[in-house]
Amino acid sequence: MGQLRLRGAATALVTPFKGGAVDCQAYEALVKMQLSAGMDFIVPLGTTAETPCLEDAEKLRLLEITRELAADIPVVAGCGTNSLTKTVANIRAMEPYSPDAFLVVVPYYNKPVQEGLYQYFKAVAESTDKAIVLYNVPGRTGQNMTAETTLRLAEIPNIVAVKEASGKVDQISEIIRNAPEGFSVLSGNDDQTAELIRLGADGLISVVSNMYPEKIVALVHALLEGNEELAGRLDTLLRPLFHACFVESNPIAVKGGMSLMGLCRNELRLPLTPAAPSTLELMREVIATL
């Protein structure tokens, strides 16, 4: 297996709903919008997709649609749970739809120690020939994966990247400095993208790009190409949107903003609730500036 190299801009896709059901028509339109914007790769079934509240058949249908439409760029499918057995079962179910890689989150709720994290991800990687992208997001999982553990895992051949959403710049910088050749470090926080790419990160898996994919692609590419003038202007322009998209738990705010743009409904599955009126008003103000 040739090692997959993930670099550039990607979108963690939302899952649109209509009357409680997955809105496949709206989802297809969203994927096409991302492709038209020049996304380098695409990430269905992550946190932003409300994956914990999707049925298995819904997940496979969303992956099928994504793969059919995104034939020319890598598809990184979220499959992680807090159970090794369930995560591997998800991989087995998704493999026939030909994702290029699997995004595997740090197991949530269990709060494993670092050796447990290493053994878990090692076992996941050994269960498939596909590439694995680690996902560290302690604000949601309750446990931070340290730089030392990430770098140990980076030595496993088919673990090819980490999506780092810890917010710990020193930790992420250590991973960037010491990662083996070919291992990608990707920002998982829109508002840290400029800082991390300037430190040597390879790109971004974005939430905000659900609304403005062209601008996120332009920002990430400008940073990677060293076009600081353009990158600075875009980062300044997008800062209010970076803030607005996280005033409520993701993806509440971004879906609210997308509803104002006619991209999907302001509809989520419980326990998440639709964007509050104050969030929608904030989004209206930000959208007006863009």
MIDOSE-1310 file (N, C-alpha, C; in nm, 2 decimals, decimal comma, always signed):
residues 290
mgql	+0,08/-0,12/+0,00/+0,00/+0,00/+0,00/+0,09/+0,12/+0,00; +0,07/+0,21/-0,10/+0,14/+0,34/-0,10/+0,08/+0,43/+0,01; +0,17/+0,50/+0,08/+0,12/+0,58/+0,19/+0,04/+0,70/+0,14; -0,08/+0,72/+0,19/-0,16/+0,83/+0,16/-0,10/+0,96/+0,23
rlrg	-0,09/+1,06/+0,15/-0,04/+1,19/+0,20/-0,15/+1,29/+0,20; -0,19/+1,34/+0,32/-0,30/+1,43/+0,33/-0,24/+1,57/+0,36; -0,28/+1,66/+0,27/-0,22/+1,80/+0,27/-0,33/+1,89/+0,21; -0,34/+2,01/+0,28/-0,43/+2,11/+0,22/-0,56/+2,12/+0,31
aata	-0,67/+2,16/+0,24/-0,80/+2,19/+0,31/-0,90/+2,08/+0,29; -0,97/+2,05/+0,40/-1,08/+1,95/+0,39/-1,19/+2,00/+0,48; -1,31/+1,95/+0,45/-1,43/+1,98/+0,52/-1,48/+1,86/+0,60; -1,51/+1,88/+0,73/-1,58/+1,79/+0,81/-1,73/+1,81/+0,78
lvtp	-1,79/+1,74/+0,70/-1,93/+1,76/+0,65/-2,03/+1,75/+0,75; -2,13/+1,84/+0,75/-2,25/+1,83/+0,83/-2,34/+1,72/+0,76; -2,44/+1,67/+0,84/-2,54/+1,58/+0,79/-2,67/+1,66/+0,79; -2,73/+1,70/+0,68/-2,85/+1,77/+0,67/-2,97/+1,68/+0,70
fkgg	-3,07/+1,73/+0,78/-3,19/+1,66/+0,81/-3,31/+1,73/+0,75; -3,42/+1,65/+0,73/-3,54/+1,71/+0,68/-3,66/+1,63/+0,74; -3,73/+1,69/+0,84/-3,83/+1,61/+0,90/-3,78/+1,49/+0,98; -3,67/+1,50/+1,03/-3,61/+1,39/+1,11/-3,53/+1,29/+1,03
avdc	-3,54/+1,29/+0,90/-3,46/+1,20/+0,82/-3,34/+1,27/+0,76; -3,24/+1,19/+0,72/-3,13/+1,24/+0,65/-3,18/+1,30/+0,51; -3,14/+1,42/+0,48/-3,18/+1,48/+0,35/-3,07/+1,45/+0,25; -3,08/+1,34/+0,18/-2,97/+1,30/+0,09/-2,96/+1,40/-0,03
qaye	-3,07/+1,46/-0,07/-3,06/+1,56/-0,18/-2,97/+1,68/-0,14; -3,00/+1,73/-0,02/-2,92/+1,84/+0,03/-2,78/+1,80/+0,05; -2,75/+1,68/+0,10/-2,62/+1,64/+0,12/-2,54/+1,63/-0,01; -2,60/+1,58/-0,11/-2,54/+1,57/-0,24/-2,49/+1,71/-0,29
alvk	-2,58/+1,81/-0,27/-2,55/+1,95/-0,31/-2,44/+2,00/-0,23; -2,43/+1,97/-0,10/-2,32/+2,01/-0,02/-2,19/+1,95/-0,06; -2,18/+1,82/-0,09/-2,06/+1,76/-0,14/-2,02/+1,83/-0,27; -2,11/+1,85/-0,36/-2,08/+1,91/-0,49/-2,02/+2,05/-0,47
mqls	-2,08/+2,12/-0,38/-2,02/+2,26/-0,35/-1,88/+2,25/-0,30; -1,85/+2,15/-0,21/-1,71/+2,14/-0,16/-1,62/+2,10/-0,28; -1,66/+2,02/-0,37/-1,57/+1,98/-0,48/-1,55/+2,09/-0,57; -1,65/+2,17/-0,60/-1,64/+2,29/-0,69/-1,54/+2,39/-0,63
agmd	-1,54/+2,40/-0,49/-1,45/+2,49/-0,43/-1,30/+2,45/-0,43; -1,27/+2,33/-0,47/-1,14/+2,28/-0,48/-1,08/+2,22/-0,35; -1,17/+2,16/-0,27/-1,12/+2,09/-0,15/-1,02/+1,98/-0,19; -0,92/+1,96/-0,10/-0,81/+1,87/-0,13/-0,85/+1,73/-0,09
fivp	-0,93/+1,72/+0,02/-0,99/+1,59/+0,06/-1,12/+1,62/+0,14; -1,19/+1,52/+0,17/-1,32/+1,54/+0,23/-1,35/+1,44/+0,34; -1,42/+1,49/+0,45/-1,43/+1,40/+0,57/-1,58/+1,39/+0,61; -1,65/+1,29/+0,56/-1,78/+1,26/+0,61/-1,78/+1,18/+0,74
lgtt	-1,89/+1,19/+0,82/-1,91/+1,11/+0,94/-1,82/+1,14/+1,05; -1,78/+1,26/+1,06/-1,70/+1,31/+1,18/-1,79/+1,36/+1,28; -1,74/+1,43/+1,38/-1,82/+1,50/+1,49/-1,92/+1,59/+1,43; -1,88/+1,67/+1,33/-1,97/+1,77/+1,27/-2,09/+1,71/+1,20
aetp	-2,08/+1,58/+1,17/-2,19/+1,51/+1,10/-2,29/+1,45/+1,20; -2,28/+1,48/+1,33/-2,37/+1,42/+1,43/-2,37/+1,27/+1,42; -2,25/+1,21/+1,39/-2,24/+1,07/+1,37/-2,30/+0,98/+1,48; -2,28/+1,02/+1,61/-2,33/+0,94/+1,72/-2,48/+0,92/+1,71
cled	-2,55/+1,01/+1,64/-2,70/+1,00/+1,63/-2,75/+0,94/+1,50; -2,65/+0,89/+1,42/-2,69/+0,83/+1,29/-2,70/+0,68/+1,30; -2,80/+0,62/+1,23/-2,81/+0,48/+1,22/-2,70/+0,42/+1,13; -2,67/+0,30/+1,15/-2,56/+0,24/+1,06/-2,59/+0,25/+0,91
aekl	-2,72/+0,22/+0,88/-2,75/+0,23/+0,74/-2,74/+0,38/+0,68; -2,77/+0,47/+0,77/-2,76/+0,61/+0,72/-2,61/+0,65/+0,70; -2,52/+0,60/+0,79/-2,38/+0,63/+0,77/-2,33/+0,57/+0,64; -2,37/+0,45/+0,61/-2,32/+0,38/+0,49/-2,37/+0,46/+0,37
rlle	-2,50/+0,50/+0,37/-2,55/+0,58/+0,26/-2,48/+0,71/+0,24; -2,45/+0,78/+0,34/-2,37/+0,90/+0,33/-2,24/+0,88/+0,28; -2,17/+0,77/+0,32/-2,04/+0,74/+0,27/-2,05/+0,70/+0,12; -2,15/+0,63/+0,09/-2,17/+0,59/-0,05/-2,19/+0,71/-0,14
itre	-2,27/+0,81/-0,10/-2,29/+0,93/-0,18/-2,16/+1,01/-0,19; -2,08/+1,02/-0,08/-1,96/+1,09/-0,08/-1,86/+1,03/-0,18; -1,85/+0,90/-0,17/-1,75/+0,83/-0,26/-1,79/+0,84/-0,40; -1,92/+0,83/-0,43/-1,96/+0,84/-0,57/-1,93/+0,98/-0,63
laad	-1,95/+1,08/-0,55/-1,93/+1,22/-0,60/-1,79/+1,26/-0,60; -1,72/+1,22/-0,49/-1,58/+1,26/-0,47/-1,49/+1,15/-0,52; -1,49/+1,13/-0,65/-1,41/+1,02/-0,71/-1,27/+1,06/-0,73; -1,23/+1,19/-0,72/-1,10/+1,23/-0,76/-1,02/+1,28/-0,64
ipvv	-1,08/+1,29/-0,52/-1,00/+1,33/-0,41/-1,02/+1,23/-0,29; -0,93/+1,23/-0,20/-0,94/+1,13/-0,09/-1,06/+1,16/+0,00; -1,12/+1,05/+0,04/-1,24/+1,05/+0,13/-1,19/+0,98/+0,26; -1,20/+1,06/+0,37/-1,16/+1,01/+0,50/-1,28/+1,00/+0,59
agcg	-1,32/+0,87/+0,61/-1,45/+0,84/+0,68/-1,43/+0,83/+0,83; -1,51/+0,90/+0,90/-1,51/+0,88/+1,05/-1,57/+0,75/+1,09; -1,50/+0,68/+1,17/-1,55/+0,54/+1,22/-1,53/+0,52/+1,36; -1,47/+0,61/+1,43/-1,42/+0,58/+1,57/-1,54/+0,58/+1,67
tnsl	-1,52/+0,50/+1,77/-1,61/+0,49/+1,89/-1,53/+0,47/+2,01; -1,59/+0,44/+2,12/-1,51/+0,41/+2,25/-1,50/+0,26/+2,27; -1,52/+0,18/+2,17/-1,50/+0,04/+2,18/-1,42/-0,01/+2,06; -1,32/-0,09/+2,09/-1,24/-0,14/+1,98/-1,32/-0,23/+1,89
tktv	-1,40/-0,31/+1,95/-1,49/-0,41/+1,87/-1,58/-0,33/+1,77; -1,64/-0,22/+1,82/-1,74/-0,14/+1,74/-1,66/-0,07/+1,63; -1,55/-0,01/+1,67/-1,47/+0,06/+1,57/-1,43/-0,03/+1,45; -1,38/-0,14/+1,49/-1,34/-0,24/+1,38/-1,46/-0,29/+1,30
anir	-1,57/-0,30/+1,37/-1,70/-0,34/+1,30/-1,74/-0,23/+1,20; -1,72/-0,10/+1,24/-1,75/+0,01/+1,15/-1,66/+0,00/+1,03; -1,53/-0,02/+1,05/-1,43/-0,03/+0,94/-1,47/-0,14/+0,84; -1,51/-0,26/+0,90/-1,55/-0,37/+0,81/-1,67/-0,33/+0,72
amep	-1,77/-0,26/+0,79/-1,89/-0,22/+0,72/-1,86/-0,12/+0,61; -1,76/-0,03/+0,64/-1,74/+0,08/+0,55/-1,64/+0,05/+0,43; -1,56/-0,05/+0,46/-1,45/-0,08/+0,36/-1,51/-0,11/+0,22; -1,62/-0,17/+0,20/-1,67/-0,19/+0,06/-1,71/-0,06/-0,01
yspd	-1,72/+0,05/+0,06/-1,75/+0,18/-0,01/-1,62/+0,25/-0,04; -1,51/+0,19/-0,02/-1,38/+0,24/-0,07/-1,34/+0,38/-0,02; -1,35/+0,41/+0,11/-1,29/+0,53/+0,16/-1,13/+0,51/+0,15; -1,06/+0,62/+0,14/-0,92/+0,62/+0,13/-0,85/+0,61/+0,27
aflv	-0,92/+0,65/+0,37/-0,87/+0,65/+0,51/-0,99/+0,65/+0,60; -0,95/+0,62/+0,73/-1,05/+0,62/+0,84/-1,00/+0,72/+0,94; -1,09/+0,81/+0,98/-1,07/+0,90/+1,09/-1,11/+0,84/+1,22; -1,02/+0,82/+1,32/-1,05/+0,75/+1,44/-1,03/+0,84/+1,56
vvpy	-1,13/+0,87/+1,63/-1,12/+0,96/+1,74/-1,07/+0,89/+1,87; -1,00/+0,97/+1,95/-0,96/+0,91/+2,08/-1,09/+0,86/+2,15; -1,08/+0,74/+2,21/-1,20/+0,68/+2,27/-1,25/+0,78/+2,38; -1,38/+0,81/+2,37/-1,44/+0,90/+2,46/-1,50/+0,83/+2,58
ynkp	-1,52/+0,90/+2,69/-1,59/+0,85/+2,81/-1,51/+0,76/+2,89; -1,44/+0,66/+2,83/-1,36/+0,56/+2,90/-1,24/+0,62/+2,97; -1,18/+0,73/+2,92/-1,06/+0,79/+2,97/-0,94/+0,70/+2,99; -0,90/+0,63/+2,88/-0,78/+0,54/+2,89/-0,66/+0,62/+2,92
vqeg	-0,56/+0,54/+2,98/-0,42/+0,60/+3,00/-0,35/+0,60/+2,86; -0,24/+0,66/+2,86/-0,17/+0,68/+2,73/-0,13/+0,54/+2,67; -0,09/+0,44/+2,75/-0,06/+0,31/+2,69/-0,19/+0,25/+2,63; -0,30/+0,27/+2,70/-0,43/+0,22/+2,64/-0,46/+0,28/+2,51
lyqy	-0,43/+0,41/+2,50/-0,45/+0,48/+2,37/-0,36/+0,42/+2,26; -0,24/+0,40/+2,30/-0,14/+0,34/+2,20/-0,19/+0,20/+2,15; -0,22/+0,12/+2,25/-0,26/-0,02/+2,21/-0,39/-0,02/+2,13; -0,49/+0,07/+2,17/-0,61/+0,08/+2,09/-0,59/+0,12/+1,95
fkav	-0,52/+0,23/+1,93/-0,49/+0,27/+1,79/-0,41/+0,17/+1,71; -0,31/+0,11/+1,78/-0,23/+0,00/+1,71/-0,32/-0,11/+1,66; -0,42/-0,15/+1,75/-0,51/-0,26/+1,71/-0,60/-0,22/+1,60; -0,65/-0,10/+1,60/-0,73/-0,05/+1,49/-0,65/-0,05/+1,36
aest	-0,53/+0,00/+1,36/-0,45/+0,00/+1,24/-0,42/-0,14/+1,19; -0,40/-0,23/+1,28/-0,37/-0,37/+1,23/-0,49/-0,44/+1,18; -0,61/-0,38/+1,20/-0,74/-0,44/+1,15/-0,77/-0,41/+1,01; -0,69/-0,32/+0,94/-0,72/-0,28/+0,81/-0,59/-0,24/+0,73
dkai	-0,60/-0,25/+0,60/-0,49/-0,21/+0,51/-0,51/-0,06/+0,48; -0,62/+0,00/+0,51/-0,65/+0,14/+0,48/-0,57/+0,23/+0,58; -0,55/+0,35/+0,53/-0,48/+0,45/+0,61/-0,57/+0,49/+0,73; -0,50/+0,53/+0,84/-0,57/+0,57/+0,97/-0,53/+0,71/+1,00
vlyn	-0,63/+0,80/+1,03/-0,60/+0,94/+1,07/-0,64/+0,94/+1,22; -0,55/+0,97/+1,31/-0,58/+0,99/+1,45/-0,66/+1,12/+1,47; -0,74/+1,12/+1,57/-0,82/+1,25/+1,60/-0,82/+1,27/+1,75; -0,75/+1,38/+1,78/-0,73/+1,42/+1,92/-0,82/+1,54/+1,95
vpgr	-0,92/+1,52/+2,03/-1,01/+1,63/+2,06/-1,06/+1,62/+2,21; -0,97/+1,65/+2,30/-1,00/+1,63/+2,44/-1,12/+1,70/+2,50; -1,16/+1,81/+2,44/-1,28/+1,88/+2,48/-1,40/+1,80/+2,47; -1,40/+1,70/+2,38/-1,51/+1,61/+2,36/-1,49/+1,48/+2,42
tgqn	-1,37/+1,43/+2,42/-1,35/+1,29/+2,46/-1,31/+1,27/+2,61; -1,27/+1,38/+2,67/-1,23/+1,37/+2,81/-1,09/+1,33/+2,84; -1,01/+1,31/+2,73/-0,87/+1,26/+2,75/-0,79/+1,32/+2,63; -0,68/+1,37/+2,67/-0,58/+1,43/+2,57/-0,48/+1,32/+2,54
mtae	-0,45/+1,30/+2,41/-0,35/+1,21/+2,36/-0,22/+1,30/+2,35; -0,12/+1,26/+2,42/+0,01/+1,34/+2,43/+0,09/+1,33/+2,30; +0,18/+1,43/+2,29/+0,27/+1,42/+2,17/+0,35/+1,29/+2,17; +0,39/+1,25/+2,28/+0,47/+1,12/+2,29/+0,39/+1,00/+2,23
ttlr	+0,26/+0,99/+2,27/+0,18/+0,88/+2,22/+0,16/+0,90/+2,07; +0,13/+1,02/+2,03/+0,10/+1,04/+1,88/+0,23/+1,00/+1,80; +0,34/+1,04/+1,85/+0,47/+1,01/+1,78/+0,50/+0,86/+1,78; +0,46/+0,79/+1,88/+0,48/+0,65/+1,88/+0,39/+0,59/+1,78
laei	+0,27/+0,63/+1,77/+0,17/+0,58/+1,67/+0,21/+0,62/+1,53; +0,27/+0,73/+1,51/+0,31/+0,77/+1,38/+0,42/+0,68/+1,32; +0,48/+0,59/+1,39/+0,57/+0,50/+1,34/+0,50/+0,38/+1,28; +0,38/+0,36/+1,31/+0,30/+0,25/+1,25/+0,27/+0,28/+1,10
pniv	+0,30/+0,20/+1,01/+0,30/+0,23/+0,87/+0,17/+0,29/+0,81; +0,06/+0,24/+0,85/-0,07/+0,29/+0,79/-0,14/+0,40/+0,88; -0,07/+0,44/+0,99/-0,12/+0,56/+1,06/-0,05/+0,68/+1,00; -0,12/+0,76/+0,92/-0,06/+0,85/+0,83/-0,08/+1,00/+0,87
avke	-0,16/+1,03/+0,97/-0,19/+1,17/+1,00/-0,26/+1,18/+1,14; -0,26/+1,30/+1,19/-0,33/+1,33/+1,31/-0,41/+1,46/+1,29; -0,54/+1,45/+1,32/-0,62/+1,58/+1,33/-0,61/+1,62/+1,47; -0,54/+1,73/+1,49/-0,52/+1,78/+1,63/-0,61/+1,90/+1,66
asgk	-0,70/+1,87/+1,76/-0,80/+1,97/+1,80/-0,79/+1,99/+1,95; -0,67/+1,97/+2,01/-0,65/+1,99/+2,15/-0,64/+2,13/+2,19; -0,60/+2,22/+2,09/-0,57/+2,36/+2,12/-0,44/+2,38/+2,19; -0,36/+2,27/+2,21/-0,23/+2,28/+2,28/-0,12/+2,31/+2,18
vdqi	-0,09/+2,43/+2,16/+0,01/+2,47/+2,05/+0,15/+2,40/+2,08; +0,19/+2,41/+2,20/+0,32/+2,35/+2,23/+0,32/+2,20/+2,20; +0,22/+2,13/+2,23/+0,21/+1,98/+2,20/+0,20/+1,96/+2,05; +0,13/+2,04/+1,98/+0,11/+2,02/+1,84/+0,25/+2,05/+1,77
seii	+0,31/+2,15/+1,82/+0,44/+2,19/+1,76/+0,55/+2,08/+1,78; +0,54/+2,01/+1,90/+0,63/+1,90/+1,92/+0,61/+1,79/+1,82; +0,48/+1,76/+1,79/+0,45/+1,66/+1,69/+0,50/+1,70/+1,56; +0,48/+1,82/+1,52/+0,53/+1,87/+1,39/+0,68/+1,85/+1,38
rnap	+0,75/+1,89/+1,48/+0,90/+1,89/+1,48/+0,95/+1,74/+1,47; +0,88/+1,65/+1,53/+0,94/+1,52/+1,55/+0,87/+1,41/+1,47; +0,77/+1,44/+1,39/+0,69/+1,34/+1,31/+0,78/+1,28/+1,20; +0,77/+1,15/+1,18/+0,84/+1,09/+1,07/+0,80/+1,15/+0,93
egfs	+0,89/+1,14/+0,83/+0,86/+1,19/+0,70/+0,73/+1,12/+0,65; +0,64/+1,21/+0,59/+0,52/+1,16/+0,53/+0,40/+1,16/+0,63; +0,42/+1,18/+0,76/+0,31/+1,19/+0,85/+0,26/+1,33/+0,86; +0,13/+1,34/+0,84/+0,06/+1,48/+0,83/+0,01/+1,52/+0,96
vlsg	+0,03/+1,64/+0,99/-0,04/+1,71/+1,11/-0,14/+1,81/+1,06; -0,26/+1,79/+1,09/-0,37/+1,87/+1,04/-0,44/+1,94/+1,16; -0,46/+2,07/+1,14/-0,54/+2,15/+1,24/-0,68/+2,10/+1,24; -0,73/+2,08/+1,37/-0,87/+2,05/+1,38/-0,96/+2,17/+1,43
nddq	-0,89/+2,28/+1,45/-0,96/+2,41/+1,49/-0,94/+2,51/+1,39; -1,05/+2,56/+1,33/-1,03/+2,67/+1,23/-0,95/+2,79/+1,27; -0,97/+2,83/+1,40/-0,91/+2,95/+1,44/-0,76/+2,94/+1,47; -0,71/+2,82/+1,47/-0,56/+2,80/+1,49/-0,49/+2,76/+1,36
tael	-0,56/+2,76/+1,25/-0,50/+2,72/+1,12/-0,38/+2,79/+1,09; -0,39/+2,93/+1,09/-0,27/+3,01/+1,04/-0,15/+2,98/+1,13; -0,17/+2,98/+1,26/-0,06/+2,96/+1,35/+0,00/+2,83/+1,33; -0,08/+2,72/+1,32/-0,02/+2,59/+1,31/+0,05/+2,56/+1,17
irlg	-0,01/+2,61/+1,06/+0,06/+2,59/+0,93/+0,19/+2,67/+0,93; +0,19/+2,78/+0,99/+0,32/+2,86/+1,00/+0,42/+2,78/+1,08; +0,38/+2,70/+1,17/+0,47/+2,61/+1,25/+0,51/+2,48/+1,17; +0,44/+2,46/+1,06/+0,48/+2,34/+0,98/+0,37/+2,24/+0,96
adgl	+0,24/+2,27/+1,01/+0,13/+2,18/+0,99/+0,10/+2,17/+0,84; +0,03/+2,06/+0,80/+0,00/+2,03/+0,66/-0,13/+2,08/+0,61; -0,22/+2,12/+0,70/-0,35/+2,17/+0,65/-0,45/+2,17/+0,76; -0,58/+2,17/+0,72/-0,69/+2,19/+0,81/-0,81/+2,10/+0,77
isvv	-0,87/+2,04/+0,87/-1,00/+1,98/+0,86/-1,10/+2,07/+0,92; -1,18/+2,14/+0,84/-1,26/+2,26/+0,88/-1,40/+2,23/+0,90; -1,46/+2,31/+0,99/-1,61/+2,32/+1,01/-1,66/+2,43/+0,93; -1,59/+2,55/+0,94/-1,64/+2,67/+0,88/-1,66/+2,65/+0,72
snmy	-1,58/+2,57/+0,66/-1,58/+2,55/+0,52/-1,72/+2,49/+0,47; -1,80/+2,44/+0,56/-1,93/+2,40/+0,53/-2,01/+2,52/+0,47; -1,98/+2,64/+0,52/-2,04/+2,76/+0,47/-1,97/+2,83/+0,36; -1,84/+2,84/+0,38/-1,76/+2,92/+0,28/-1,63/+2,84/+0,24
peki	-1,66/+2,73/+0,16/-1,54/+2,64/+0,12/-1,44/+2,71/+0,04; -1,47/+2,80/-0,05/-1,37/+2,87/-0,14/-1,28/+2,95/-0,05; -1,33/+3,02/+0,05/-1,25/+3,10/+0,13/-1,15/+3,02/+0,22; -1,20/+2,91/+0,27/-1,11/+2,82/+0,35/-1,00/+2,76/+0,26
valv	-1,04/+2,72/+0,14/-0,94/+2,66/+0,05/-0,83/+2,77/+0,02; -0,88/+2,89/-0,01/-0,79/+3,00/-0,04/-0,69/+3,03/+0,08; -0,75/+3,03/+0,20/-0,67/+3,06/+0,32/-0,56/+2,95/+0,34; -0,60/+2,83/+0,33/-0,51/+2,72/+0,36/-0,40/+2,71/+0,25
hall	-0,44/+2,73/+0,12/-0,34/+2,73/+0,02/-0,24/+2,84/+0,02; -0,30/+2,96/+0,06/-0,21/+3,08/+0,07/-0,10/+3,05/+0,18; -0,15/+3,00/+0,30/-0,06/+2,97/+0,40/+0,05/+2,86/+0,36; +0,01/+2,76/+0,29/+0,10/+2,66/+0,25/+0,20/+2,71/+0,15
egne	+0,16/+2,80/+0,07/+0,24/+2,86/-0,04/+0,32/+2,98/+0,01; +0,31/+3,02/+0,13/+0,38/+3,13/+0,19/+0,34/+3,27/+0,14; +0,21/+3,27/+0,09/+0,16/+3,40/+0,05/+0,10/+3,47/+0,17; +0,18/+3,53/+0,25/+0,14/+3,59/+0,38/+0,05/+3,71/+0,37
elag	+0,06/+3,78/+0,26/-0,03/+3,90/+0,25/-0,18/+3,85/+0,23; -0,20/+3,75/+0,14/-0,33/+3,70/+0,11/-0,38/+3,62/+0,24; -0,29/+3,54/+0,30/-0,33/+3,46/+0,41/-0,37/+3,55/+0,53; -0,30/+3,66/+0,55/-0,33/+3,75/+0,66/-0,47/+3,82/+0,64
rldt	-0,50/+3,86/+0,51/-0,63/+3,92/+0,48/-0,74/+3,83/+0,50; -0,72/+3,70/+0,45/-0,83/+3,60/+0,47/-0,85/+3,56/+0,61; -0,75/+3,55/+0,69/-0,76/+3,51/+0,83/-0,83/+3,62/+0,90; -0,80/+3,74/+0,88/-0,87/+3,85/+0,94/-1,01/+3,86/+0,91
llrp	-1,04/+3,84/+0,78/-1,18/+3,84/+0,73/-1,26/+3,73/+0,80; -1,20/+3,61/+0,81/-1,28/+3,49/+0,86/-1,28/+3,48/+1,01; -1,21/+3,56/+1,08/-1,20/+3,55/+1,23/-1,34/+3,56/+1,29; -1,42/+3,65/+1,26/-1,56/+3,66/+1,32/-1,64/+3,53/+1,29
lfha	-1,62/+3,47/+1,18/-1,70/+3,35/+1,15/-1,64/+3,23/+1,23; -1,51/+3,23/+1,24/-1,45/+3,12/+1,33/-1,51/+3,13/+1,47; -1,53/+3,25/+1,52/-1,59/+3,26/+1,65/-1,73/+3,22/+1,65; -1,81/+3,27/+1,55/-1,95/+3,25/+1,55/-1,99/+3,10/+1,54
cfve	-1,91/+3,03/+1,47/-1,94/+2,89/+1,44/-1,92/+2,80/+1,57; -1,87/+2,86/+1,68/-1,85/+2,78/+1,80/-1,91/+2,85/+1,92; -2,01/+2,94/+1,90/-2,07/+2,99/+2,02/-2,17/+2,89/+2,08; -2,21/+2,79/+2,01/-2,28/+2,68/+2,06/-2,21/+2,55/+2,02
snpi	-2,24/+2,44/+2,08/-2,17/+2,32/+2,05/-2,18/+2,29/+1,90; -2,06/+2,26/+1,84/-2,06/+2,22/+1,70/-2,14/+2,09/+1,68; -2,23/+2,08/+1,57/-2,25/+2,17/+1,46/-2,37/+2,27/+1,47; -2,41/+2,30/+1,59/-2,53/+2,38/+1,61/-2,52/+2,51/+1,53
avkg	-2,42/+2,59/+1,56/-2,40/+2,72/+1,50/-2,38/+2,71/+1,35; -2,30/+2,62/+1,30/-2,27/+2,62/+1,16/-2,39/+2,58/+1,08; -2,47/+2,49/+1,14/-2,60/+2,45/+1,07/-2,70/+2,57/+1,07; -2,70/+2,65/+1,18/-2,78/+2,77/+1,18/-2,74/+2,86/+1,07
gmsl	-2,61/+2,89/+1,05/-2,56/+2,97/+0,95/-2,59/+2,92/+0,81; -2,58/+2,79/+0,79/-2,61/+2,73/+0,66/-2,75/+2,74/+0,63; -2,84/+2,74/+0,73/-2,98/+2,75/+0,71/-3,01/+2,89/+0,65; -2,94/+2,99/+0,70/-2,96/+3,13/+0,65/-2,92/+3,14/+0,51
mglc	-2,82/+3,06/+0,47/-2,77/+3,06/+0,33/-2,85/+2,97/+0,24; -2,95/+2,90/+0,29/-3,03/+2,81/+0,21/-2,96/+2,68/+0,18; -2,86/+2,64/+0,25/-2,78/+2,52/+0,23/-2,84/+2,39/+0,29; -2,90/+2,41/+0,41/-2,97/+2,30/+0,48/-3,06/+2,36/+0,58
rnel	-3,14/+2,28/+0,65/-3,23/+2,33/+0,75/-3,16/+2,34/+0,88; -3,22/+2,43/+0,96/-3,17/+2,44/+1,10/-3,23/+2,33/+1,19; -3,19/+2,21/+1,16/-3,24/+2,09/+1,22/-3,13/+2,00/+1,26; -3,14/+1,95/+1,38/-3,04/+1,86/+1,44/-3,11/+1,75/+1,51
rlpl	-3,04/+1,65/+1,55/-3,10/+1,54/+1,63/-3,06/+1,55/+1,77; -3,16/+1,53/+1,86/-3,14/+1,53/+2,00/-3,03/+1,43/+2,04; -2,94/+1,47/+2,13/-2,96/+1,58/+2,23/-2,91/+1,72/+2,18; -2,87/+1,73/+2,05/-2,84/+1,87/+2,00/-2,97/+1,93/+1,96
tpaa	-2,97/+2,06/+1,98/-3,09/+2,14/+1,95/-3,06/+2,25/+1,84; -3,16/+2,30/+1,77/-3,14/+2,40/+1,67/-3,07/+2,52/+1,72; -3,00/+2,60/+1,64/-2,94/+2,72/+1,68/-3,04/+2,82/+1,74; -2,99/+2,88/+1,85/-3,08/+2,98/+1,92/-3,10/+3,10/+1,84
pstl	-3,20/+3,18/+1,86/-3,22/+3,31/+1,79/-3,10/+3,40/+1,80; -3,03/+3,40/+1,91/-2,92/+3,49/+1,93/-2,80/+3,44/+1,84; -2,79/+3,31/+1,82/-2,69/+3,26/+1,73/-2,72/+3,29/+1,59; -2,84/+3,28/+1,55/-2,88/+3,31/+1,41/-2,86/+3,46/+1,38
elmr	-2,89/+3,54/+1,48/-2,87/+3,69/+1,46/-2,72/+3,72/+1,44; -2,63/+3,65/+1,52/-2,49/+3,67/+1,51/-2,44/+3,62/+1,37; -2,50/+3,51/+1,33/-2,46/+3,45/+1,20/-2,51/+3,55/+1,08; -2,62/+3,61/+1,10/-2,67/+3,71/+1,00/-2,57/+3,82/+0,99
evia	-2,52/+3,87/+1,10/-2,43/+3,98/+1,10/-2,30/+3,94/+1,03; -2,25/+3,82/+1,06/-2,12/+3,78/+1,01/-2,13/+3,75/+0,86; -2,24/+3,69/+0,82/-2,26/+3,66/+0,68/-2,27/+3,79/+0,60; -2,33/+3,89/+0,65/-2,34/+4,02/+0,59/-2,20/+4,08/+0,56
tl	-2,10/+4,06/+0,64/-1,97/+4,11/+0,62/-1,89/+4,03/+0,52; -1,94/+3,91/+0,49/-1,86/+3,82/+0,40/-1,93/+3,82/+0,26
